[in-house]
Amino acid sequence: MDQNRTWDSEPKRPKESARNSESSANMTSMSEQSDANSPVARILKMHQLTNAFRRVQRTTKVVGESRYENDSEHVYQLAMLAWYIIDCDQLPLDRLLVFEYCLAHDLSEVYAGDVDPWSSDEDQKRLKAQLETEAEHDLAQEFCEFKDLAPCFERYHARSDEESTFVYALDKIQPVINIYLDGGDFYRAHQVTFAAWIEHNKLKVAESKHVVPYFEAIVSFLGTEGGGLFYRP
């Protein structure tokens, strides 16, 4: 791990930083203030991470507001949606695993930043997987006492259980709902057609049999009710 790399330093991205200059003290200064193994130090450390995560700005706006949503808002909404669907459909999924995947799936963005398939440039998209892998490795080292973290990253990317595929697929349909509810012009602005959106997501969603019915229902709904949401050449 690069010892000079902190959540307040510039991430290895071609464009903007995912963090701003108002962030709190980095891990080094925190450890100087308190024994790194003390309960208070651990709590401070986790708060610093989650605050850094909250500062990562996404590319879709908060419904009813002019600002963009952040990663904390995204994972909370995803976790609530997952819990709701699991309960309503009585799905045979481990809820704890689902919540872990929801909370951790974008955690690498404290270093890598959010990369969107439609609005990010080609350099960002090309480097996305590499930067996220590096970030997860660094986080696992920084939080070596957090034994569940690295295995959670690994299982999510391997999609080796139904819980990880469920969260992975659900994550693909969440943004379009927020854009629809906000009456946003995101897809029009980035010249994303309805067909292109379907093509980009259908194989990803197909990884979870539990999410496929929701995707199909959303496609049908948007085909009739959301006609103005997408770009029309």
KEFI-701231 format. One record per residue (C-alpha): residue in one letter; x, z, y. Coordinates in nm, 3 decimals. Each point is the difference from the previous one (the first is absolute). Layout:
KEFI-701231
["A",[X,Z,Y]],
...
END
This chain:
KEFI-701231
["M",[0.000,0.000,0.000]],
["D",[0.119,-0.077,0.351]],
["Q",[0.069,0.345,0.144]],
["N",[-0.057,-0.130,0.355]],
["R",[-0.344,-0.130,-0.082]],
["T",[-0.292,0.217,0.112]],
["W",[-0.365,-0.053,0.068]],
["D",[0.091,-0.026,0.369]],
["S",[0.256,-0.276,-0.046]],
["E",[-0.073,-0.371,0.009]],
["P",[-0.130,-0.122,-0.336]],
["K",[0.156,-0.305,-0.159]],
["R",[-0.265,-0.240,0.124]],
["P",[0.039,-0.324,0.194]],
["K",[-0.254,0.111,0.257]],
["E",[-0.155,0.316,0.144]],
["S",[0.074,0.356,-0.112]],
["A",[-0.267,0.189,-0.190]],
["R",[0.092,0.315,0.190]],
["N",[0.014,0.085,0.371]],
["S",[0.229,0.200,0.222]],
["E",[-0.233,0.301,0.008]],
["S",[0.068,0.102,-0.359]],
["S",[0.106,0.353,-0.085]],
["A",[0.348,0.115,-0.103]],
["N",[0.150,-0.181,-0.300]],
["M",[0.075,0.153,-0.337]],
["T",[0.355,0.098,0.092]],
["S",[-0.098,0.201,0.306]],
["M",[-0.284,0.163,-0.191]],
["S",[0.231,0.117,-0.275]],
["E",[0.231,0.149,0.262]],
["Q",[-0.291,0.210,0.130]],
["S",[-0.089,0.154,-0.335]],
["D",[0.118,0.032,-0.356]],
["A",[-0.094,-0.334,-0.155]],
["N",[-0.134,0.173,-0.310]],
["S",[-0.216,0.254,0.178]],
["P",[-0.380,-0.028,-0.004]],
["V",[-0.009,-0.060,0.375]],
["A",[0.262,-0.274,-0.019]],
["R",[-0.192,-0.179,-0.273]],
["I",[-0.322,0.018,0.197]],
["L",[0.175,-0.130,0.312]],
["K",[0.154,-0.280,-0.201]],
["M",[-0.333,-0.116,-0.141]],
["H",[-0.166,0.021,0.341]],
["Q",[0.275,-0.217,0.145]],
["L",[-0.058,-0.259,-0.270]],
["T",[-0.377,-0.006,0.041]],
["N",[0.032,-0.015,0.378]],
["A",[0.238,-0.294,-0.034]],
["F",[-0.251,-0.161,-0.236]],
["R",[-0.276,0.052,0.256]],
["R",[0.205,-0.189,0.258]],
["V",[0.015,-0.316,-0.213]],
["Q",[-0.238,-0.243,0.163]],
["R",[-0.194,-0.250,-0.206]],
["T",[-0.133,-0.339,0.108]],
["T",[-0.375,0.069,-0.010]],
["K",[-0.181,0.192,0.271]],
["V",[-0.190,0.323,-0.039]],
["V",[-0.370,-0.082,-0.016]],
["G",[-0.153,0.044,0.344]],
["E",[0.333,0.057,0.175]],
["S",[0.262,-0.220,0.165]],
["R",[0.294,0.162,-0.177]],
["Y",[0.146,-0.093,-0.337]],
["E",[-0.044,0.225,-0.299]],
["N",[0.294,0.191,-0.140]],
["D",[0.115,0.052,-0.357]],
["S",[-0.143,0.352,-0.026]],
["E",[-0.345,-0.126,0.093]],
["H",[0.036,-0.282,-0.250]],
["V",[0.093,0.217,-0.299]],
["Y",[-0.267,0.259,0.081]],
["Q",[-0.269,-0.265,0.010]],
["L",[0.132,-0.161,-0.318]],
["A",[0.002,0.336,-0.181]],
["M",[-0.356,0.080,0.110]],
["L",[-0.119,-0.346,-0.103]],
["A",[0.168,0.036,-0.338]],
["W",[-0.151,0.344,-0.059]],
["Y",[-0.344,-0.127,0.104]],
["I",[0.011,-0.298,-0.237]],
["I",[0.136,0.208,-0.289]],
["D",[-0.281,0.252,0.042]],
["C",[-0.281,-0.250,0.059]],
["D",[0.101,-0.219,-0.294]],
["Q",[0.113,0.291,-0.218]],
["L",[0.329,-0.178,-0.067]],
["P",[0.226,0.148,-0.270]],
["L",[0.296,0.037,0.235]],
["D",[0.230,0.293,0.069]],
["R",[-0.088,0.091,0.358]],
["L",[0.323,0.186,0.063]],
["L",[0.201,-0.308,-0.092]],
["V",[-0.222,-0.215,0.219]],
["F",[0.050,0.232,0.297]],
["E",[0.377,0.004,-0.059]],
["Y",[0.013,-0.381,0.002]],
["C",[-0.217,-0.019,0.310]],
["L",[0.221,0.244,0.188]],
["A",[0.334,-0.147,-0.112]],
["H",[-0.057,-0.375,-0.024]],
["D",[0.101,-0.074,0.361]],
["L",[0.236,0.294,0.057]],
["S",[0.302,-0.232,0.005]],
["E",[-0.130,-0.135,0.331]],
["V",[0.152,0.296,0.186]],
["Y",[0.319,-0.206,-0.040]],
["A",[-0.118,-0.351,-0.082]],
["G",[-0.295,-0.025,0.239]],
["D",[-0.332,-0.169,-0.075]],
["V",[0.022,-0.366,-0.099]],
["D",[-0.325,-0.195,0.003]],
["P",[-0.041,-0.323,-0.203]],
["W",[-0.175,-0.173,0.287]],
["S",[0.157,0.117,0.326]],
["S",[0.360,0.086,-0.093]],
["D",[0.272,-0.263,0.031]],
["E",[0.170,-0.163,-0.296]],
["D",[0.316,0.211,0.027]],
["Q",[-0.206,0.318,-0.019]],
["K",[-0.194,-0.123,-0.301]],
["R",[0.317,-0.118,-0.173]],
["L",[0.169,0.340,0.042]],
["K",[-0.307,0.213,-0.069]],
["A",[0.064,0.081,-0.367]],
["Q",[0.371,0.067,0.054]],
["L",[-0.055,0.231,0.296]],
["E",[-0.277,0.192,-0.171]],
["T",[0.211,0.049,-0.313]],
["E",[0.290,0.128,0.211]],
["A",[-0.233,0.229,0.193]],
["E",[-0.150,0.149,-0.315]],
["H",[0.347,0.061,-0.140]],
["D",[0.103,0.178,0.320]],
["L",[-0.317,0.210,0.009]],
["A",[0.046,0.102,-0.363]],
["Q",[0.353,0.115,0.083]],
["E",[-0.100,0.180,0.318]],
["F",[-0.283,0.173,-0.186]],
["C",[0.188,0.061,-0.326]],
["E",[-0.184,0.332,-0.030]],
["F",[-0.332,-0.195,-0.004]],
["K",[0.019,-0.093,-0.368]],
["D",[-0.328,-0.191,-0.012]],
["L",[0.088,-0.245,0.277]],
["A",[0.241,-0.249,-0.160]],
["P",[-0.200,-0.031,-0.324]],
["C",[-0.312,-0.059,0.208]],
["F",[0.170,-0.289,0.181]],
["E",[0.118,-0.145,-0.330]],
["R",[-0.337,0.022,-0.175]],
["Y",[-0.183,-0.150,0.296]],
["H",[0.228,-0.304,0.016]],
["A",[-0.003,-0.042,-0.378]],
["R",[-0.380,0.038,0.005]],
["S",[0.031,0.152,-0.342]],
["D",[-0.332,0.187,0.002]],
["E",[-0.357,-0.070,0.107]],
["E",[0.030,0.239,0.293]],
["S",[0.284,-0.196,0.161]],
["T",[-0.171,-0.337,-0.049]],
["F",[-0.321,0.148,0.143]],
["V",[0.173,0.116,0.318]],
["Y",[0.203,-0.322,0.027]],
["A",[-0.314,-0.214,-0.023]],
["L",[-0.213,0.219,0.226]],
["D",[0.272,-0.015,0.266]],
["K",[-0.050,-0.377,0.017]],
["I",[-0.367,0.015,0.097]],
["Q",[0.007,0.290,0.245]],
["P",[0.134,-0.183,0.310]],
["V",[-0.262,-0.275,0.002]],
["I",[-0.279,0.259,0.009]],
["N",[0.147,0.169,0.308]],
["I",[0.046,-0.335,0.172]],
["Y",[-0.359,-0.093,-0.082]],
["L",[-0.137,0.333,0.126]],
["D",[0.197,-0.040,0.322]],
["G",[-0.112,-0.359,0.052]],
["G",[0.368,-0.080,0.033]],
["D",[0.169,-0.335,0.048]],
["F",[0.310,0.080,-0.208]],
["Y",[-0.050,-0.277,-0.256]],
["R",[-0.103,-0.253,0.261]],
["A",[0.298,0.087,0.218]],
["H",[0.238,-0.052,-0.292]],
["Q",[-0.184,-0.308,-0.129]],
["V",[-0.093,0.156,-0.332]],
["T",[-0.284,-0.185,-0.172]],
["F",[-0.246,0.167,-0.233]],
["A",[0.135,-0.210,-0.288]],
["A",[0.358,0.105,0.078]],
["W",[-0.100,0.367,0.007]],
["I",[-0.173,-0.029,-0.337]],
["E",[0.292,-0.188,-0.154]],
["H",[0.252,0.254,0.128]],
["N",[-0.187,0.299,-0.142]],
["K",[-0.189,-0.107,-0.312]],
["L",[0.287,0.032,-0.249]],
["K",[0.110,0.332,0.149]],
["V",[-0.351,0.141,-0.022]],
["A",[-0.037,-0.136,-0.354]],
["E",[0.253,0.261,-0.116]],
["S",[-0.275,0.262,0.012]],
["K",[-0.324,-0.062,-0.183]],
["H",[-0.150,0.283,0.202]],
["V",[0.061,-0.174,0.335]],
["V",[-0.091,-0.358,-0.098]],
["P",[-0.378,0.057,0.039]],
["Y",[0.055,0.133,0.351]],
["F",[0.220,-0.295,0.092]],
["E",[-0.258,-0.245,-0.130]],
["A",[-0.276,0.179,0.192]],
["I",[0.206,-0.005,0.319]],
["V",[0.076,-0.371,-0.041]],
["S",[-0.370,-0.070,-0.046]],
["F",[-0.092,0.219,0.297]],
["L",[0.259,-0.152,0.233]],
["G",[-0.104,-0.347,-0.107]],
["T",[-0.342,0.062,0.148]],
["E",[0.036,0.283,0.253]],
["G",[0.358,-0.038,0.112]],
["G",[0.013,-0.370,0.072]],
["G",[0.161,0.049,0.339]],
["L",[0.270,0.237,-0.120]],
["F",[0.245,-0.264,-0.123]],
["Y",[0.170,-0.299,0.155]],
["R",[-0.169,-0.335,-0.034]],
["P",[0.228,-0.302,0.050]],
END
